[in-house]
């Protein structure tokens, strides 16, 4: 079956949303990975997620990322690949790029609630005063008597190699509760076929920055987008937090003749442009962060372990930049950290931007994980009295 892109399967909905409102002001998660039932009643414009190891910080980031992207199956596969829960075939040339033995089961908590006899995870948010819910399920393809179910028949008609492997088929439903509008798709793995109905919701502008950062081709794509929107100066200003002599950024080919373009910077009093990696991992990390943030106008930015590669002394200025740019471009930010220095820098920047900062602390209470939110006012008090907030 021909490959269908996200853009081709999504249509832009009409109407302008209120630019002054946050995209998401609350969140509820049931059955995703380690979360049996997690509720966050209030979100901020800039949200920092903290907590001990193995408490679900990255899982929370993933859940919001999946929600903002309407749970598209291509995104779910990428999340599985990023955790080595799925693998691309490399042994045979014909297998390259093919996902081997793909199962969506790792996305579900073992005790996930059953909805209509299906293993289902639920992510619910309040978006522009409307409750919008994402349901991701592992549907039954056959009845107990062995007959194909309705979705089994639909997939079989659209598939040359209909797969009935347990966990290889996923049902994704996104509902706007106030209007009743529904976005529905099914995907079955191995043969890469899907069935889609009523694909009408627009794609929300967003970027995910993993711990390892962005690849050169991703940086280039973001830089092109930034140039189209005349936001280059904000990115260069961010670079100057680490090196004040930087005056321009460009992407150039490498001497080996490869088609790849890599980032270079023009530096005051230097006769030639220098590759950005010459300045260390922190500079590359900051370039990716500033590019992603500036490209997410009216959308959402996700950053895992935001402090990675950055010296603690620059973190206060980085957070000030994030708060200012997020407000100027109407971006909602979700980031994780393990660093106390990062939390303190966040608290300092949040004080200067009232009502925008929210710290979300994940804790284990027995077998369950709960979220506690701390506003910028309470966070500043906690830091002043050296209360543990990580």
N, C-alpha and C positions, 0 to 999 in steps of 0.2 A: 504493500500500500504506500502511496507517495507520502513523503514527509510533509507535515503541516506545521508551520511555525506558530509561535504564540500569537504573533500579530495577526496572522491569517484567521485564527480561531477566535479572536476577540474583536468585538465591534465597540466603537467609542459611543458611550451613552451621551445623550444631549443634556444641555443644562449646565450652568456654571455653579460650582460649589462655593460655599462661603469661604473665602481665602483667609479670613481671620480666625477660623476655628481649627483646632487640632484635628488631624485625621482620625485619631483614636483617643478617646478620653477614658475608656475603661476596657477591661479584658477579663475573659473567663475561659479557662482551658479544662477540658475533661478528656482523660485517656491518652494524651500525647506523651510518649516515652515514659518519663518518670513521674508525670503529673496525674494523680488520680482526679483531683479537683482543685484547681488553683484559681483564685479570684484576686484581681487587682482593681479596686474600685475607682482609683483615680490615677491617671497618667499625666506626665508633664510634657512640655515641648522637648526637653532634653532629659532622658532617663538613663541613669547609671545603675546597672544590675550587679549586685555584689553577693557574696556568700562563700562558704567553705567549698573545698573540692568536692566534686561529685554530688552537688546539690541541685544541678539543673540550670546553671546560668546560660550555657550555650543552647540548651534545649529550649529555654524560654525565648531566646533570640530567634531560634529556628521557627518556633510556633508562630511568633508575630510575623516573621518573614513569609511563612507559608500562607498565613491569613491575608496579608496585604497583596499577595500574588494569587489570590483566589484558589490556592491549593493546586495549581496546575501540575499535571503529572510529571512534566519534564523537570520542574523544580524539585518535586519529591525525590526523583531519581538522583538528582545532583546532591541532595542532602544525604542520601544513603551512600553515594560514592565518597563524599567528603569524610565519612566515618569508617570507611572500609567495610561497610555492610553490603556493598555491591561492588562488582569489579568488571572492567571492560576486558573482553577477550583479546589476548595478544599472541597466543600460541600459533594460530594459523592466520595468514593474511586475510582470509575471508571472514575471520572473527573480529578483526580490529574495529574497535568502536562499538561492538555489540555488547550489551550488558549480559553477563553470564549468570544463570540461576537467580534471576531477580525476584526478590520477595519484599513486599511492603510491610511485613510483620514487625520489623524492628521499630517502626514508627508508633506502634501501639503498646500501651502499658499492658502487662499480662492480665490485669484485672479490669480491662477496659469494659465500659458499660455496653450492653447489647441494646441496639435500637432496631425494632422490627426484625429481631432475630439475626442481626448482622453485627459483627464486631465494629464499633464505630468510635472515632474520636471527634470531639466537638471543640471548636474555637469560636468564641462569640465576642464581638466587640460592639461598641456604640460609635457609629460613624456619622457625623453630621446629623445628630439627633435621630438616627434610625438604627435599630438593632439589626446587625447583619451577622449571620451565622454560617460558618464553614463546617460541613460534615464530610469526613473522610471515612469510608467504610470498606471492609473486605466482603463483597457480596457473595451470596450463594449462587453458583452457576447451574446447579442441578437440584431438583427436589429430592427428598428422601427416597422417592420411588425411582430415581434415576433419570427423570425427564428434565430437559433443559428449562431453566427459568426464563422469564421474559428477557432479562439482560443477557443470559446465556445465548439465546436465539439471536439477539441483535449483534452480539460480538461474533458469533459463528458466521453470520452473513457477511460481516466486514473483514473477516480474517481468513487468510489462506492456510494458516496453521493454528487453528483455534486451540489455545492453551487452557487446560483446566488444572494446572498445578496450584496447590493450595497457597494462597497469599500472593499469587502472581497477578491478580486482577484487582483493581481499585475503583471504587465509585466516589466521585467528588461532587458535592452539591453545595452551592452557595446561595443563601436565601436572604433577601431583604424583607424583614418581617412586616414592616409597616405597609409596604406596597404589594408584598407577595411575589415579587419578581424572583425568578429562579434561574440559576446558572448550573447546568448539569453536564457531566461528562463521565465516560467510563474508559478505562485503559486496561488492556491485557498485555502482560510482558512477553518476552521471548520473540513473538512474531511482530511486536511493535504496532499493534492495531488499536484503534479506539473508536468510540461512538460518542458523538457530541450532540446535545440538544440546547436550543435557546441560549446560545453563547452571545450575551449582549452587554456584559459589564465591561467598563473601560479598564485598561491596565494602569495601576497606580505607579507613578514614577518612584523608583526605589533602587538602592544599591546595597549589596552585602559585601563587607570587607572582612575576610577571614584573618585568622592569626598570622598566616604566612604572607599576607598582603596581596596586592593585585599584580597580575602578570603585565609585561610590557605592552602587549596588544590591548589589554583592558585599559591601561593608562592612556594609550594613544586614542582609543575610542572616546574616553571621557574628555581628553584634551580637545579633540575635534568638536565635541558638544559644547565645551566651555567657550571655545572661540566663536561659535555660532551665536552665542548669547552674550558675548562681550564681557565675560567674567574673568578674563586672564589676570587682571590686576589683583584680584582677591587671592588667587592661587600663588602668585609671585610674592605677595605680602606674607603669606603663610611660610613660604620657603625662607624668607628673611628672618624668621624667628630663630633659625639655626645658623644661617649665614647671611649677614647683612649686605654682603657685596653682590648677591645674586640680583641681576637686573632683567633676565629674560629666560624663557624655557622654550626648547624646541625638540622635535623628534627627528633623528637623523639615522641614515643607514650605517652599517658597520663596515669596516674596510674589507672584511672577508668576502663581500659581495652578496651576502644574505639579503633577502627581501625584508627581513625584520628591521623595524625602526625602534630605536631606544632613546630614552630621555637624556637630553644634554641641557646644561645651564650655561648662560653667559654671565661671567663674573667680572666685576670691575677690576681693571688693571691686569687682566689676563689676556694674552694675545689670541687665544683660541677657546672655543667652547669645550667644556669638560663634561664627561659622562657623570650623571647624577650619583651613580653608585660609588664614585670616588670619594664622596662625602659621607659614606657609611649608610647602614641600614636605616638609621633614624630619618635621614633626608628622604629616602625612597618611601618610607612609611608615611611621612608627613605629606609628600606629594600625592600619594594615593588617597589619603584622608581628605585633603583639601579639594582634590578633583571630584571625589565622590560626593562630598557635601555640597559643593557648588552645582553639581549636575542634578541634584535631587529637589529642585524647586517645586513647591507644592506637593512634596512627597515624603518619603521616609528613608533614613539612612540607618544601616545596621553595622556595628563594628564589634568584632570579638577581640577581647583583650586589647583595649584601645591604647594602653600605655606601652605596648610592645615596641621595642627599639628606640623609645624616647627617654632621654635623661630626665630625672625627676625635676630638675631646675627649670625645664621648659614647659612642664605640664600646666602651670597656672595660665601662661599665655596661650597655650593650645586650647584650653577650655574656654577662655575668654573669646577666642576666635570662633569656636564652635557655637557658643551661645549667641554671639552677634550675627553670624552668618545664618544660623538656623532661624532666627527671628526675621532677618531681612528677607530671606528667600522662602519663608514659611515651610521649613523642613522640620519634621519630627525625628528625633534621634534616639536610638536604643543602642547602648554600649555595655560591655561587660569589663570587669577588672578584678585583679587579685591584689592590687597595690594600694597600700595605705596612703602613700604619697599622691596617688591619682585621686583618691577619695577626698583628701584634704584640698587638692587643687580644684576639684569639682565644687566643693563647698564654698571656696573662696570666690569662684566665678559666679556661682548661683546667687550669692549675696548681692551681687551687682546687677542681677537680672531677676527681680522679684516675680514669683509665681511661675517661672519657666522650668526650674530644676526639680527633679524628683529622683530620690535614691530608692531603689527597690532591693530589699534584702531578702534573700531566700533562706529559709531555715527548715531543718527537719524536725518535725514533731512526731516522734514515733515512726510509723511507716509512711506518714504523709509529709509532703513539702508544702509550706505555706509562704506567703509573701507579706512582708511588712513594708509599708511606704513611709518615707521620711522626707518632709518638705525641706526647702532650703533653710528656713528659720530654725527648725529643730535640728537639722544637720549641723549648722554652724555651732549651736550650743553643745552638741555631742562632741564635735571636734575640739572645741575650747576646753572641755572637761576630760578630754582624752578617753571618751567612751568608745569601745570597739564597735565600728559600724561596717566593717568589711564582711 
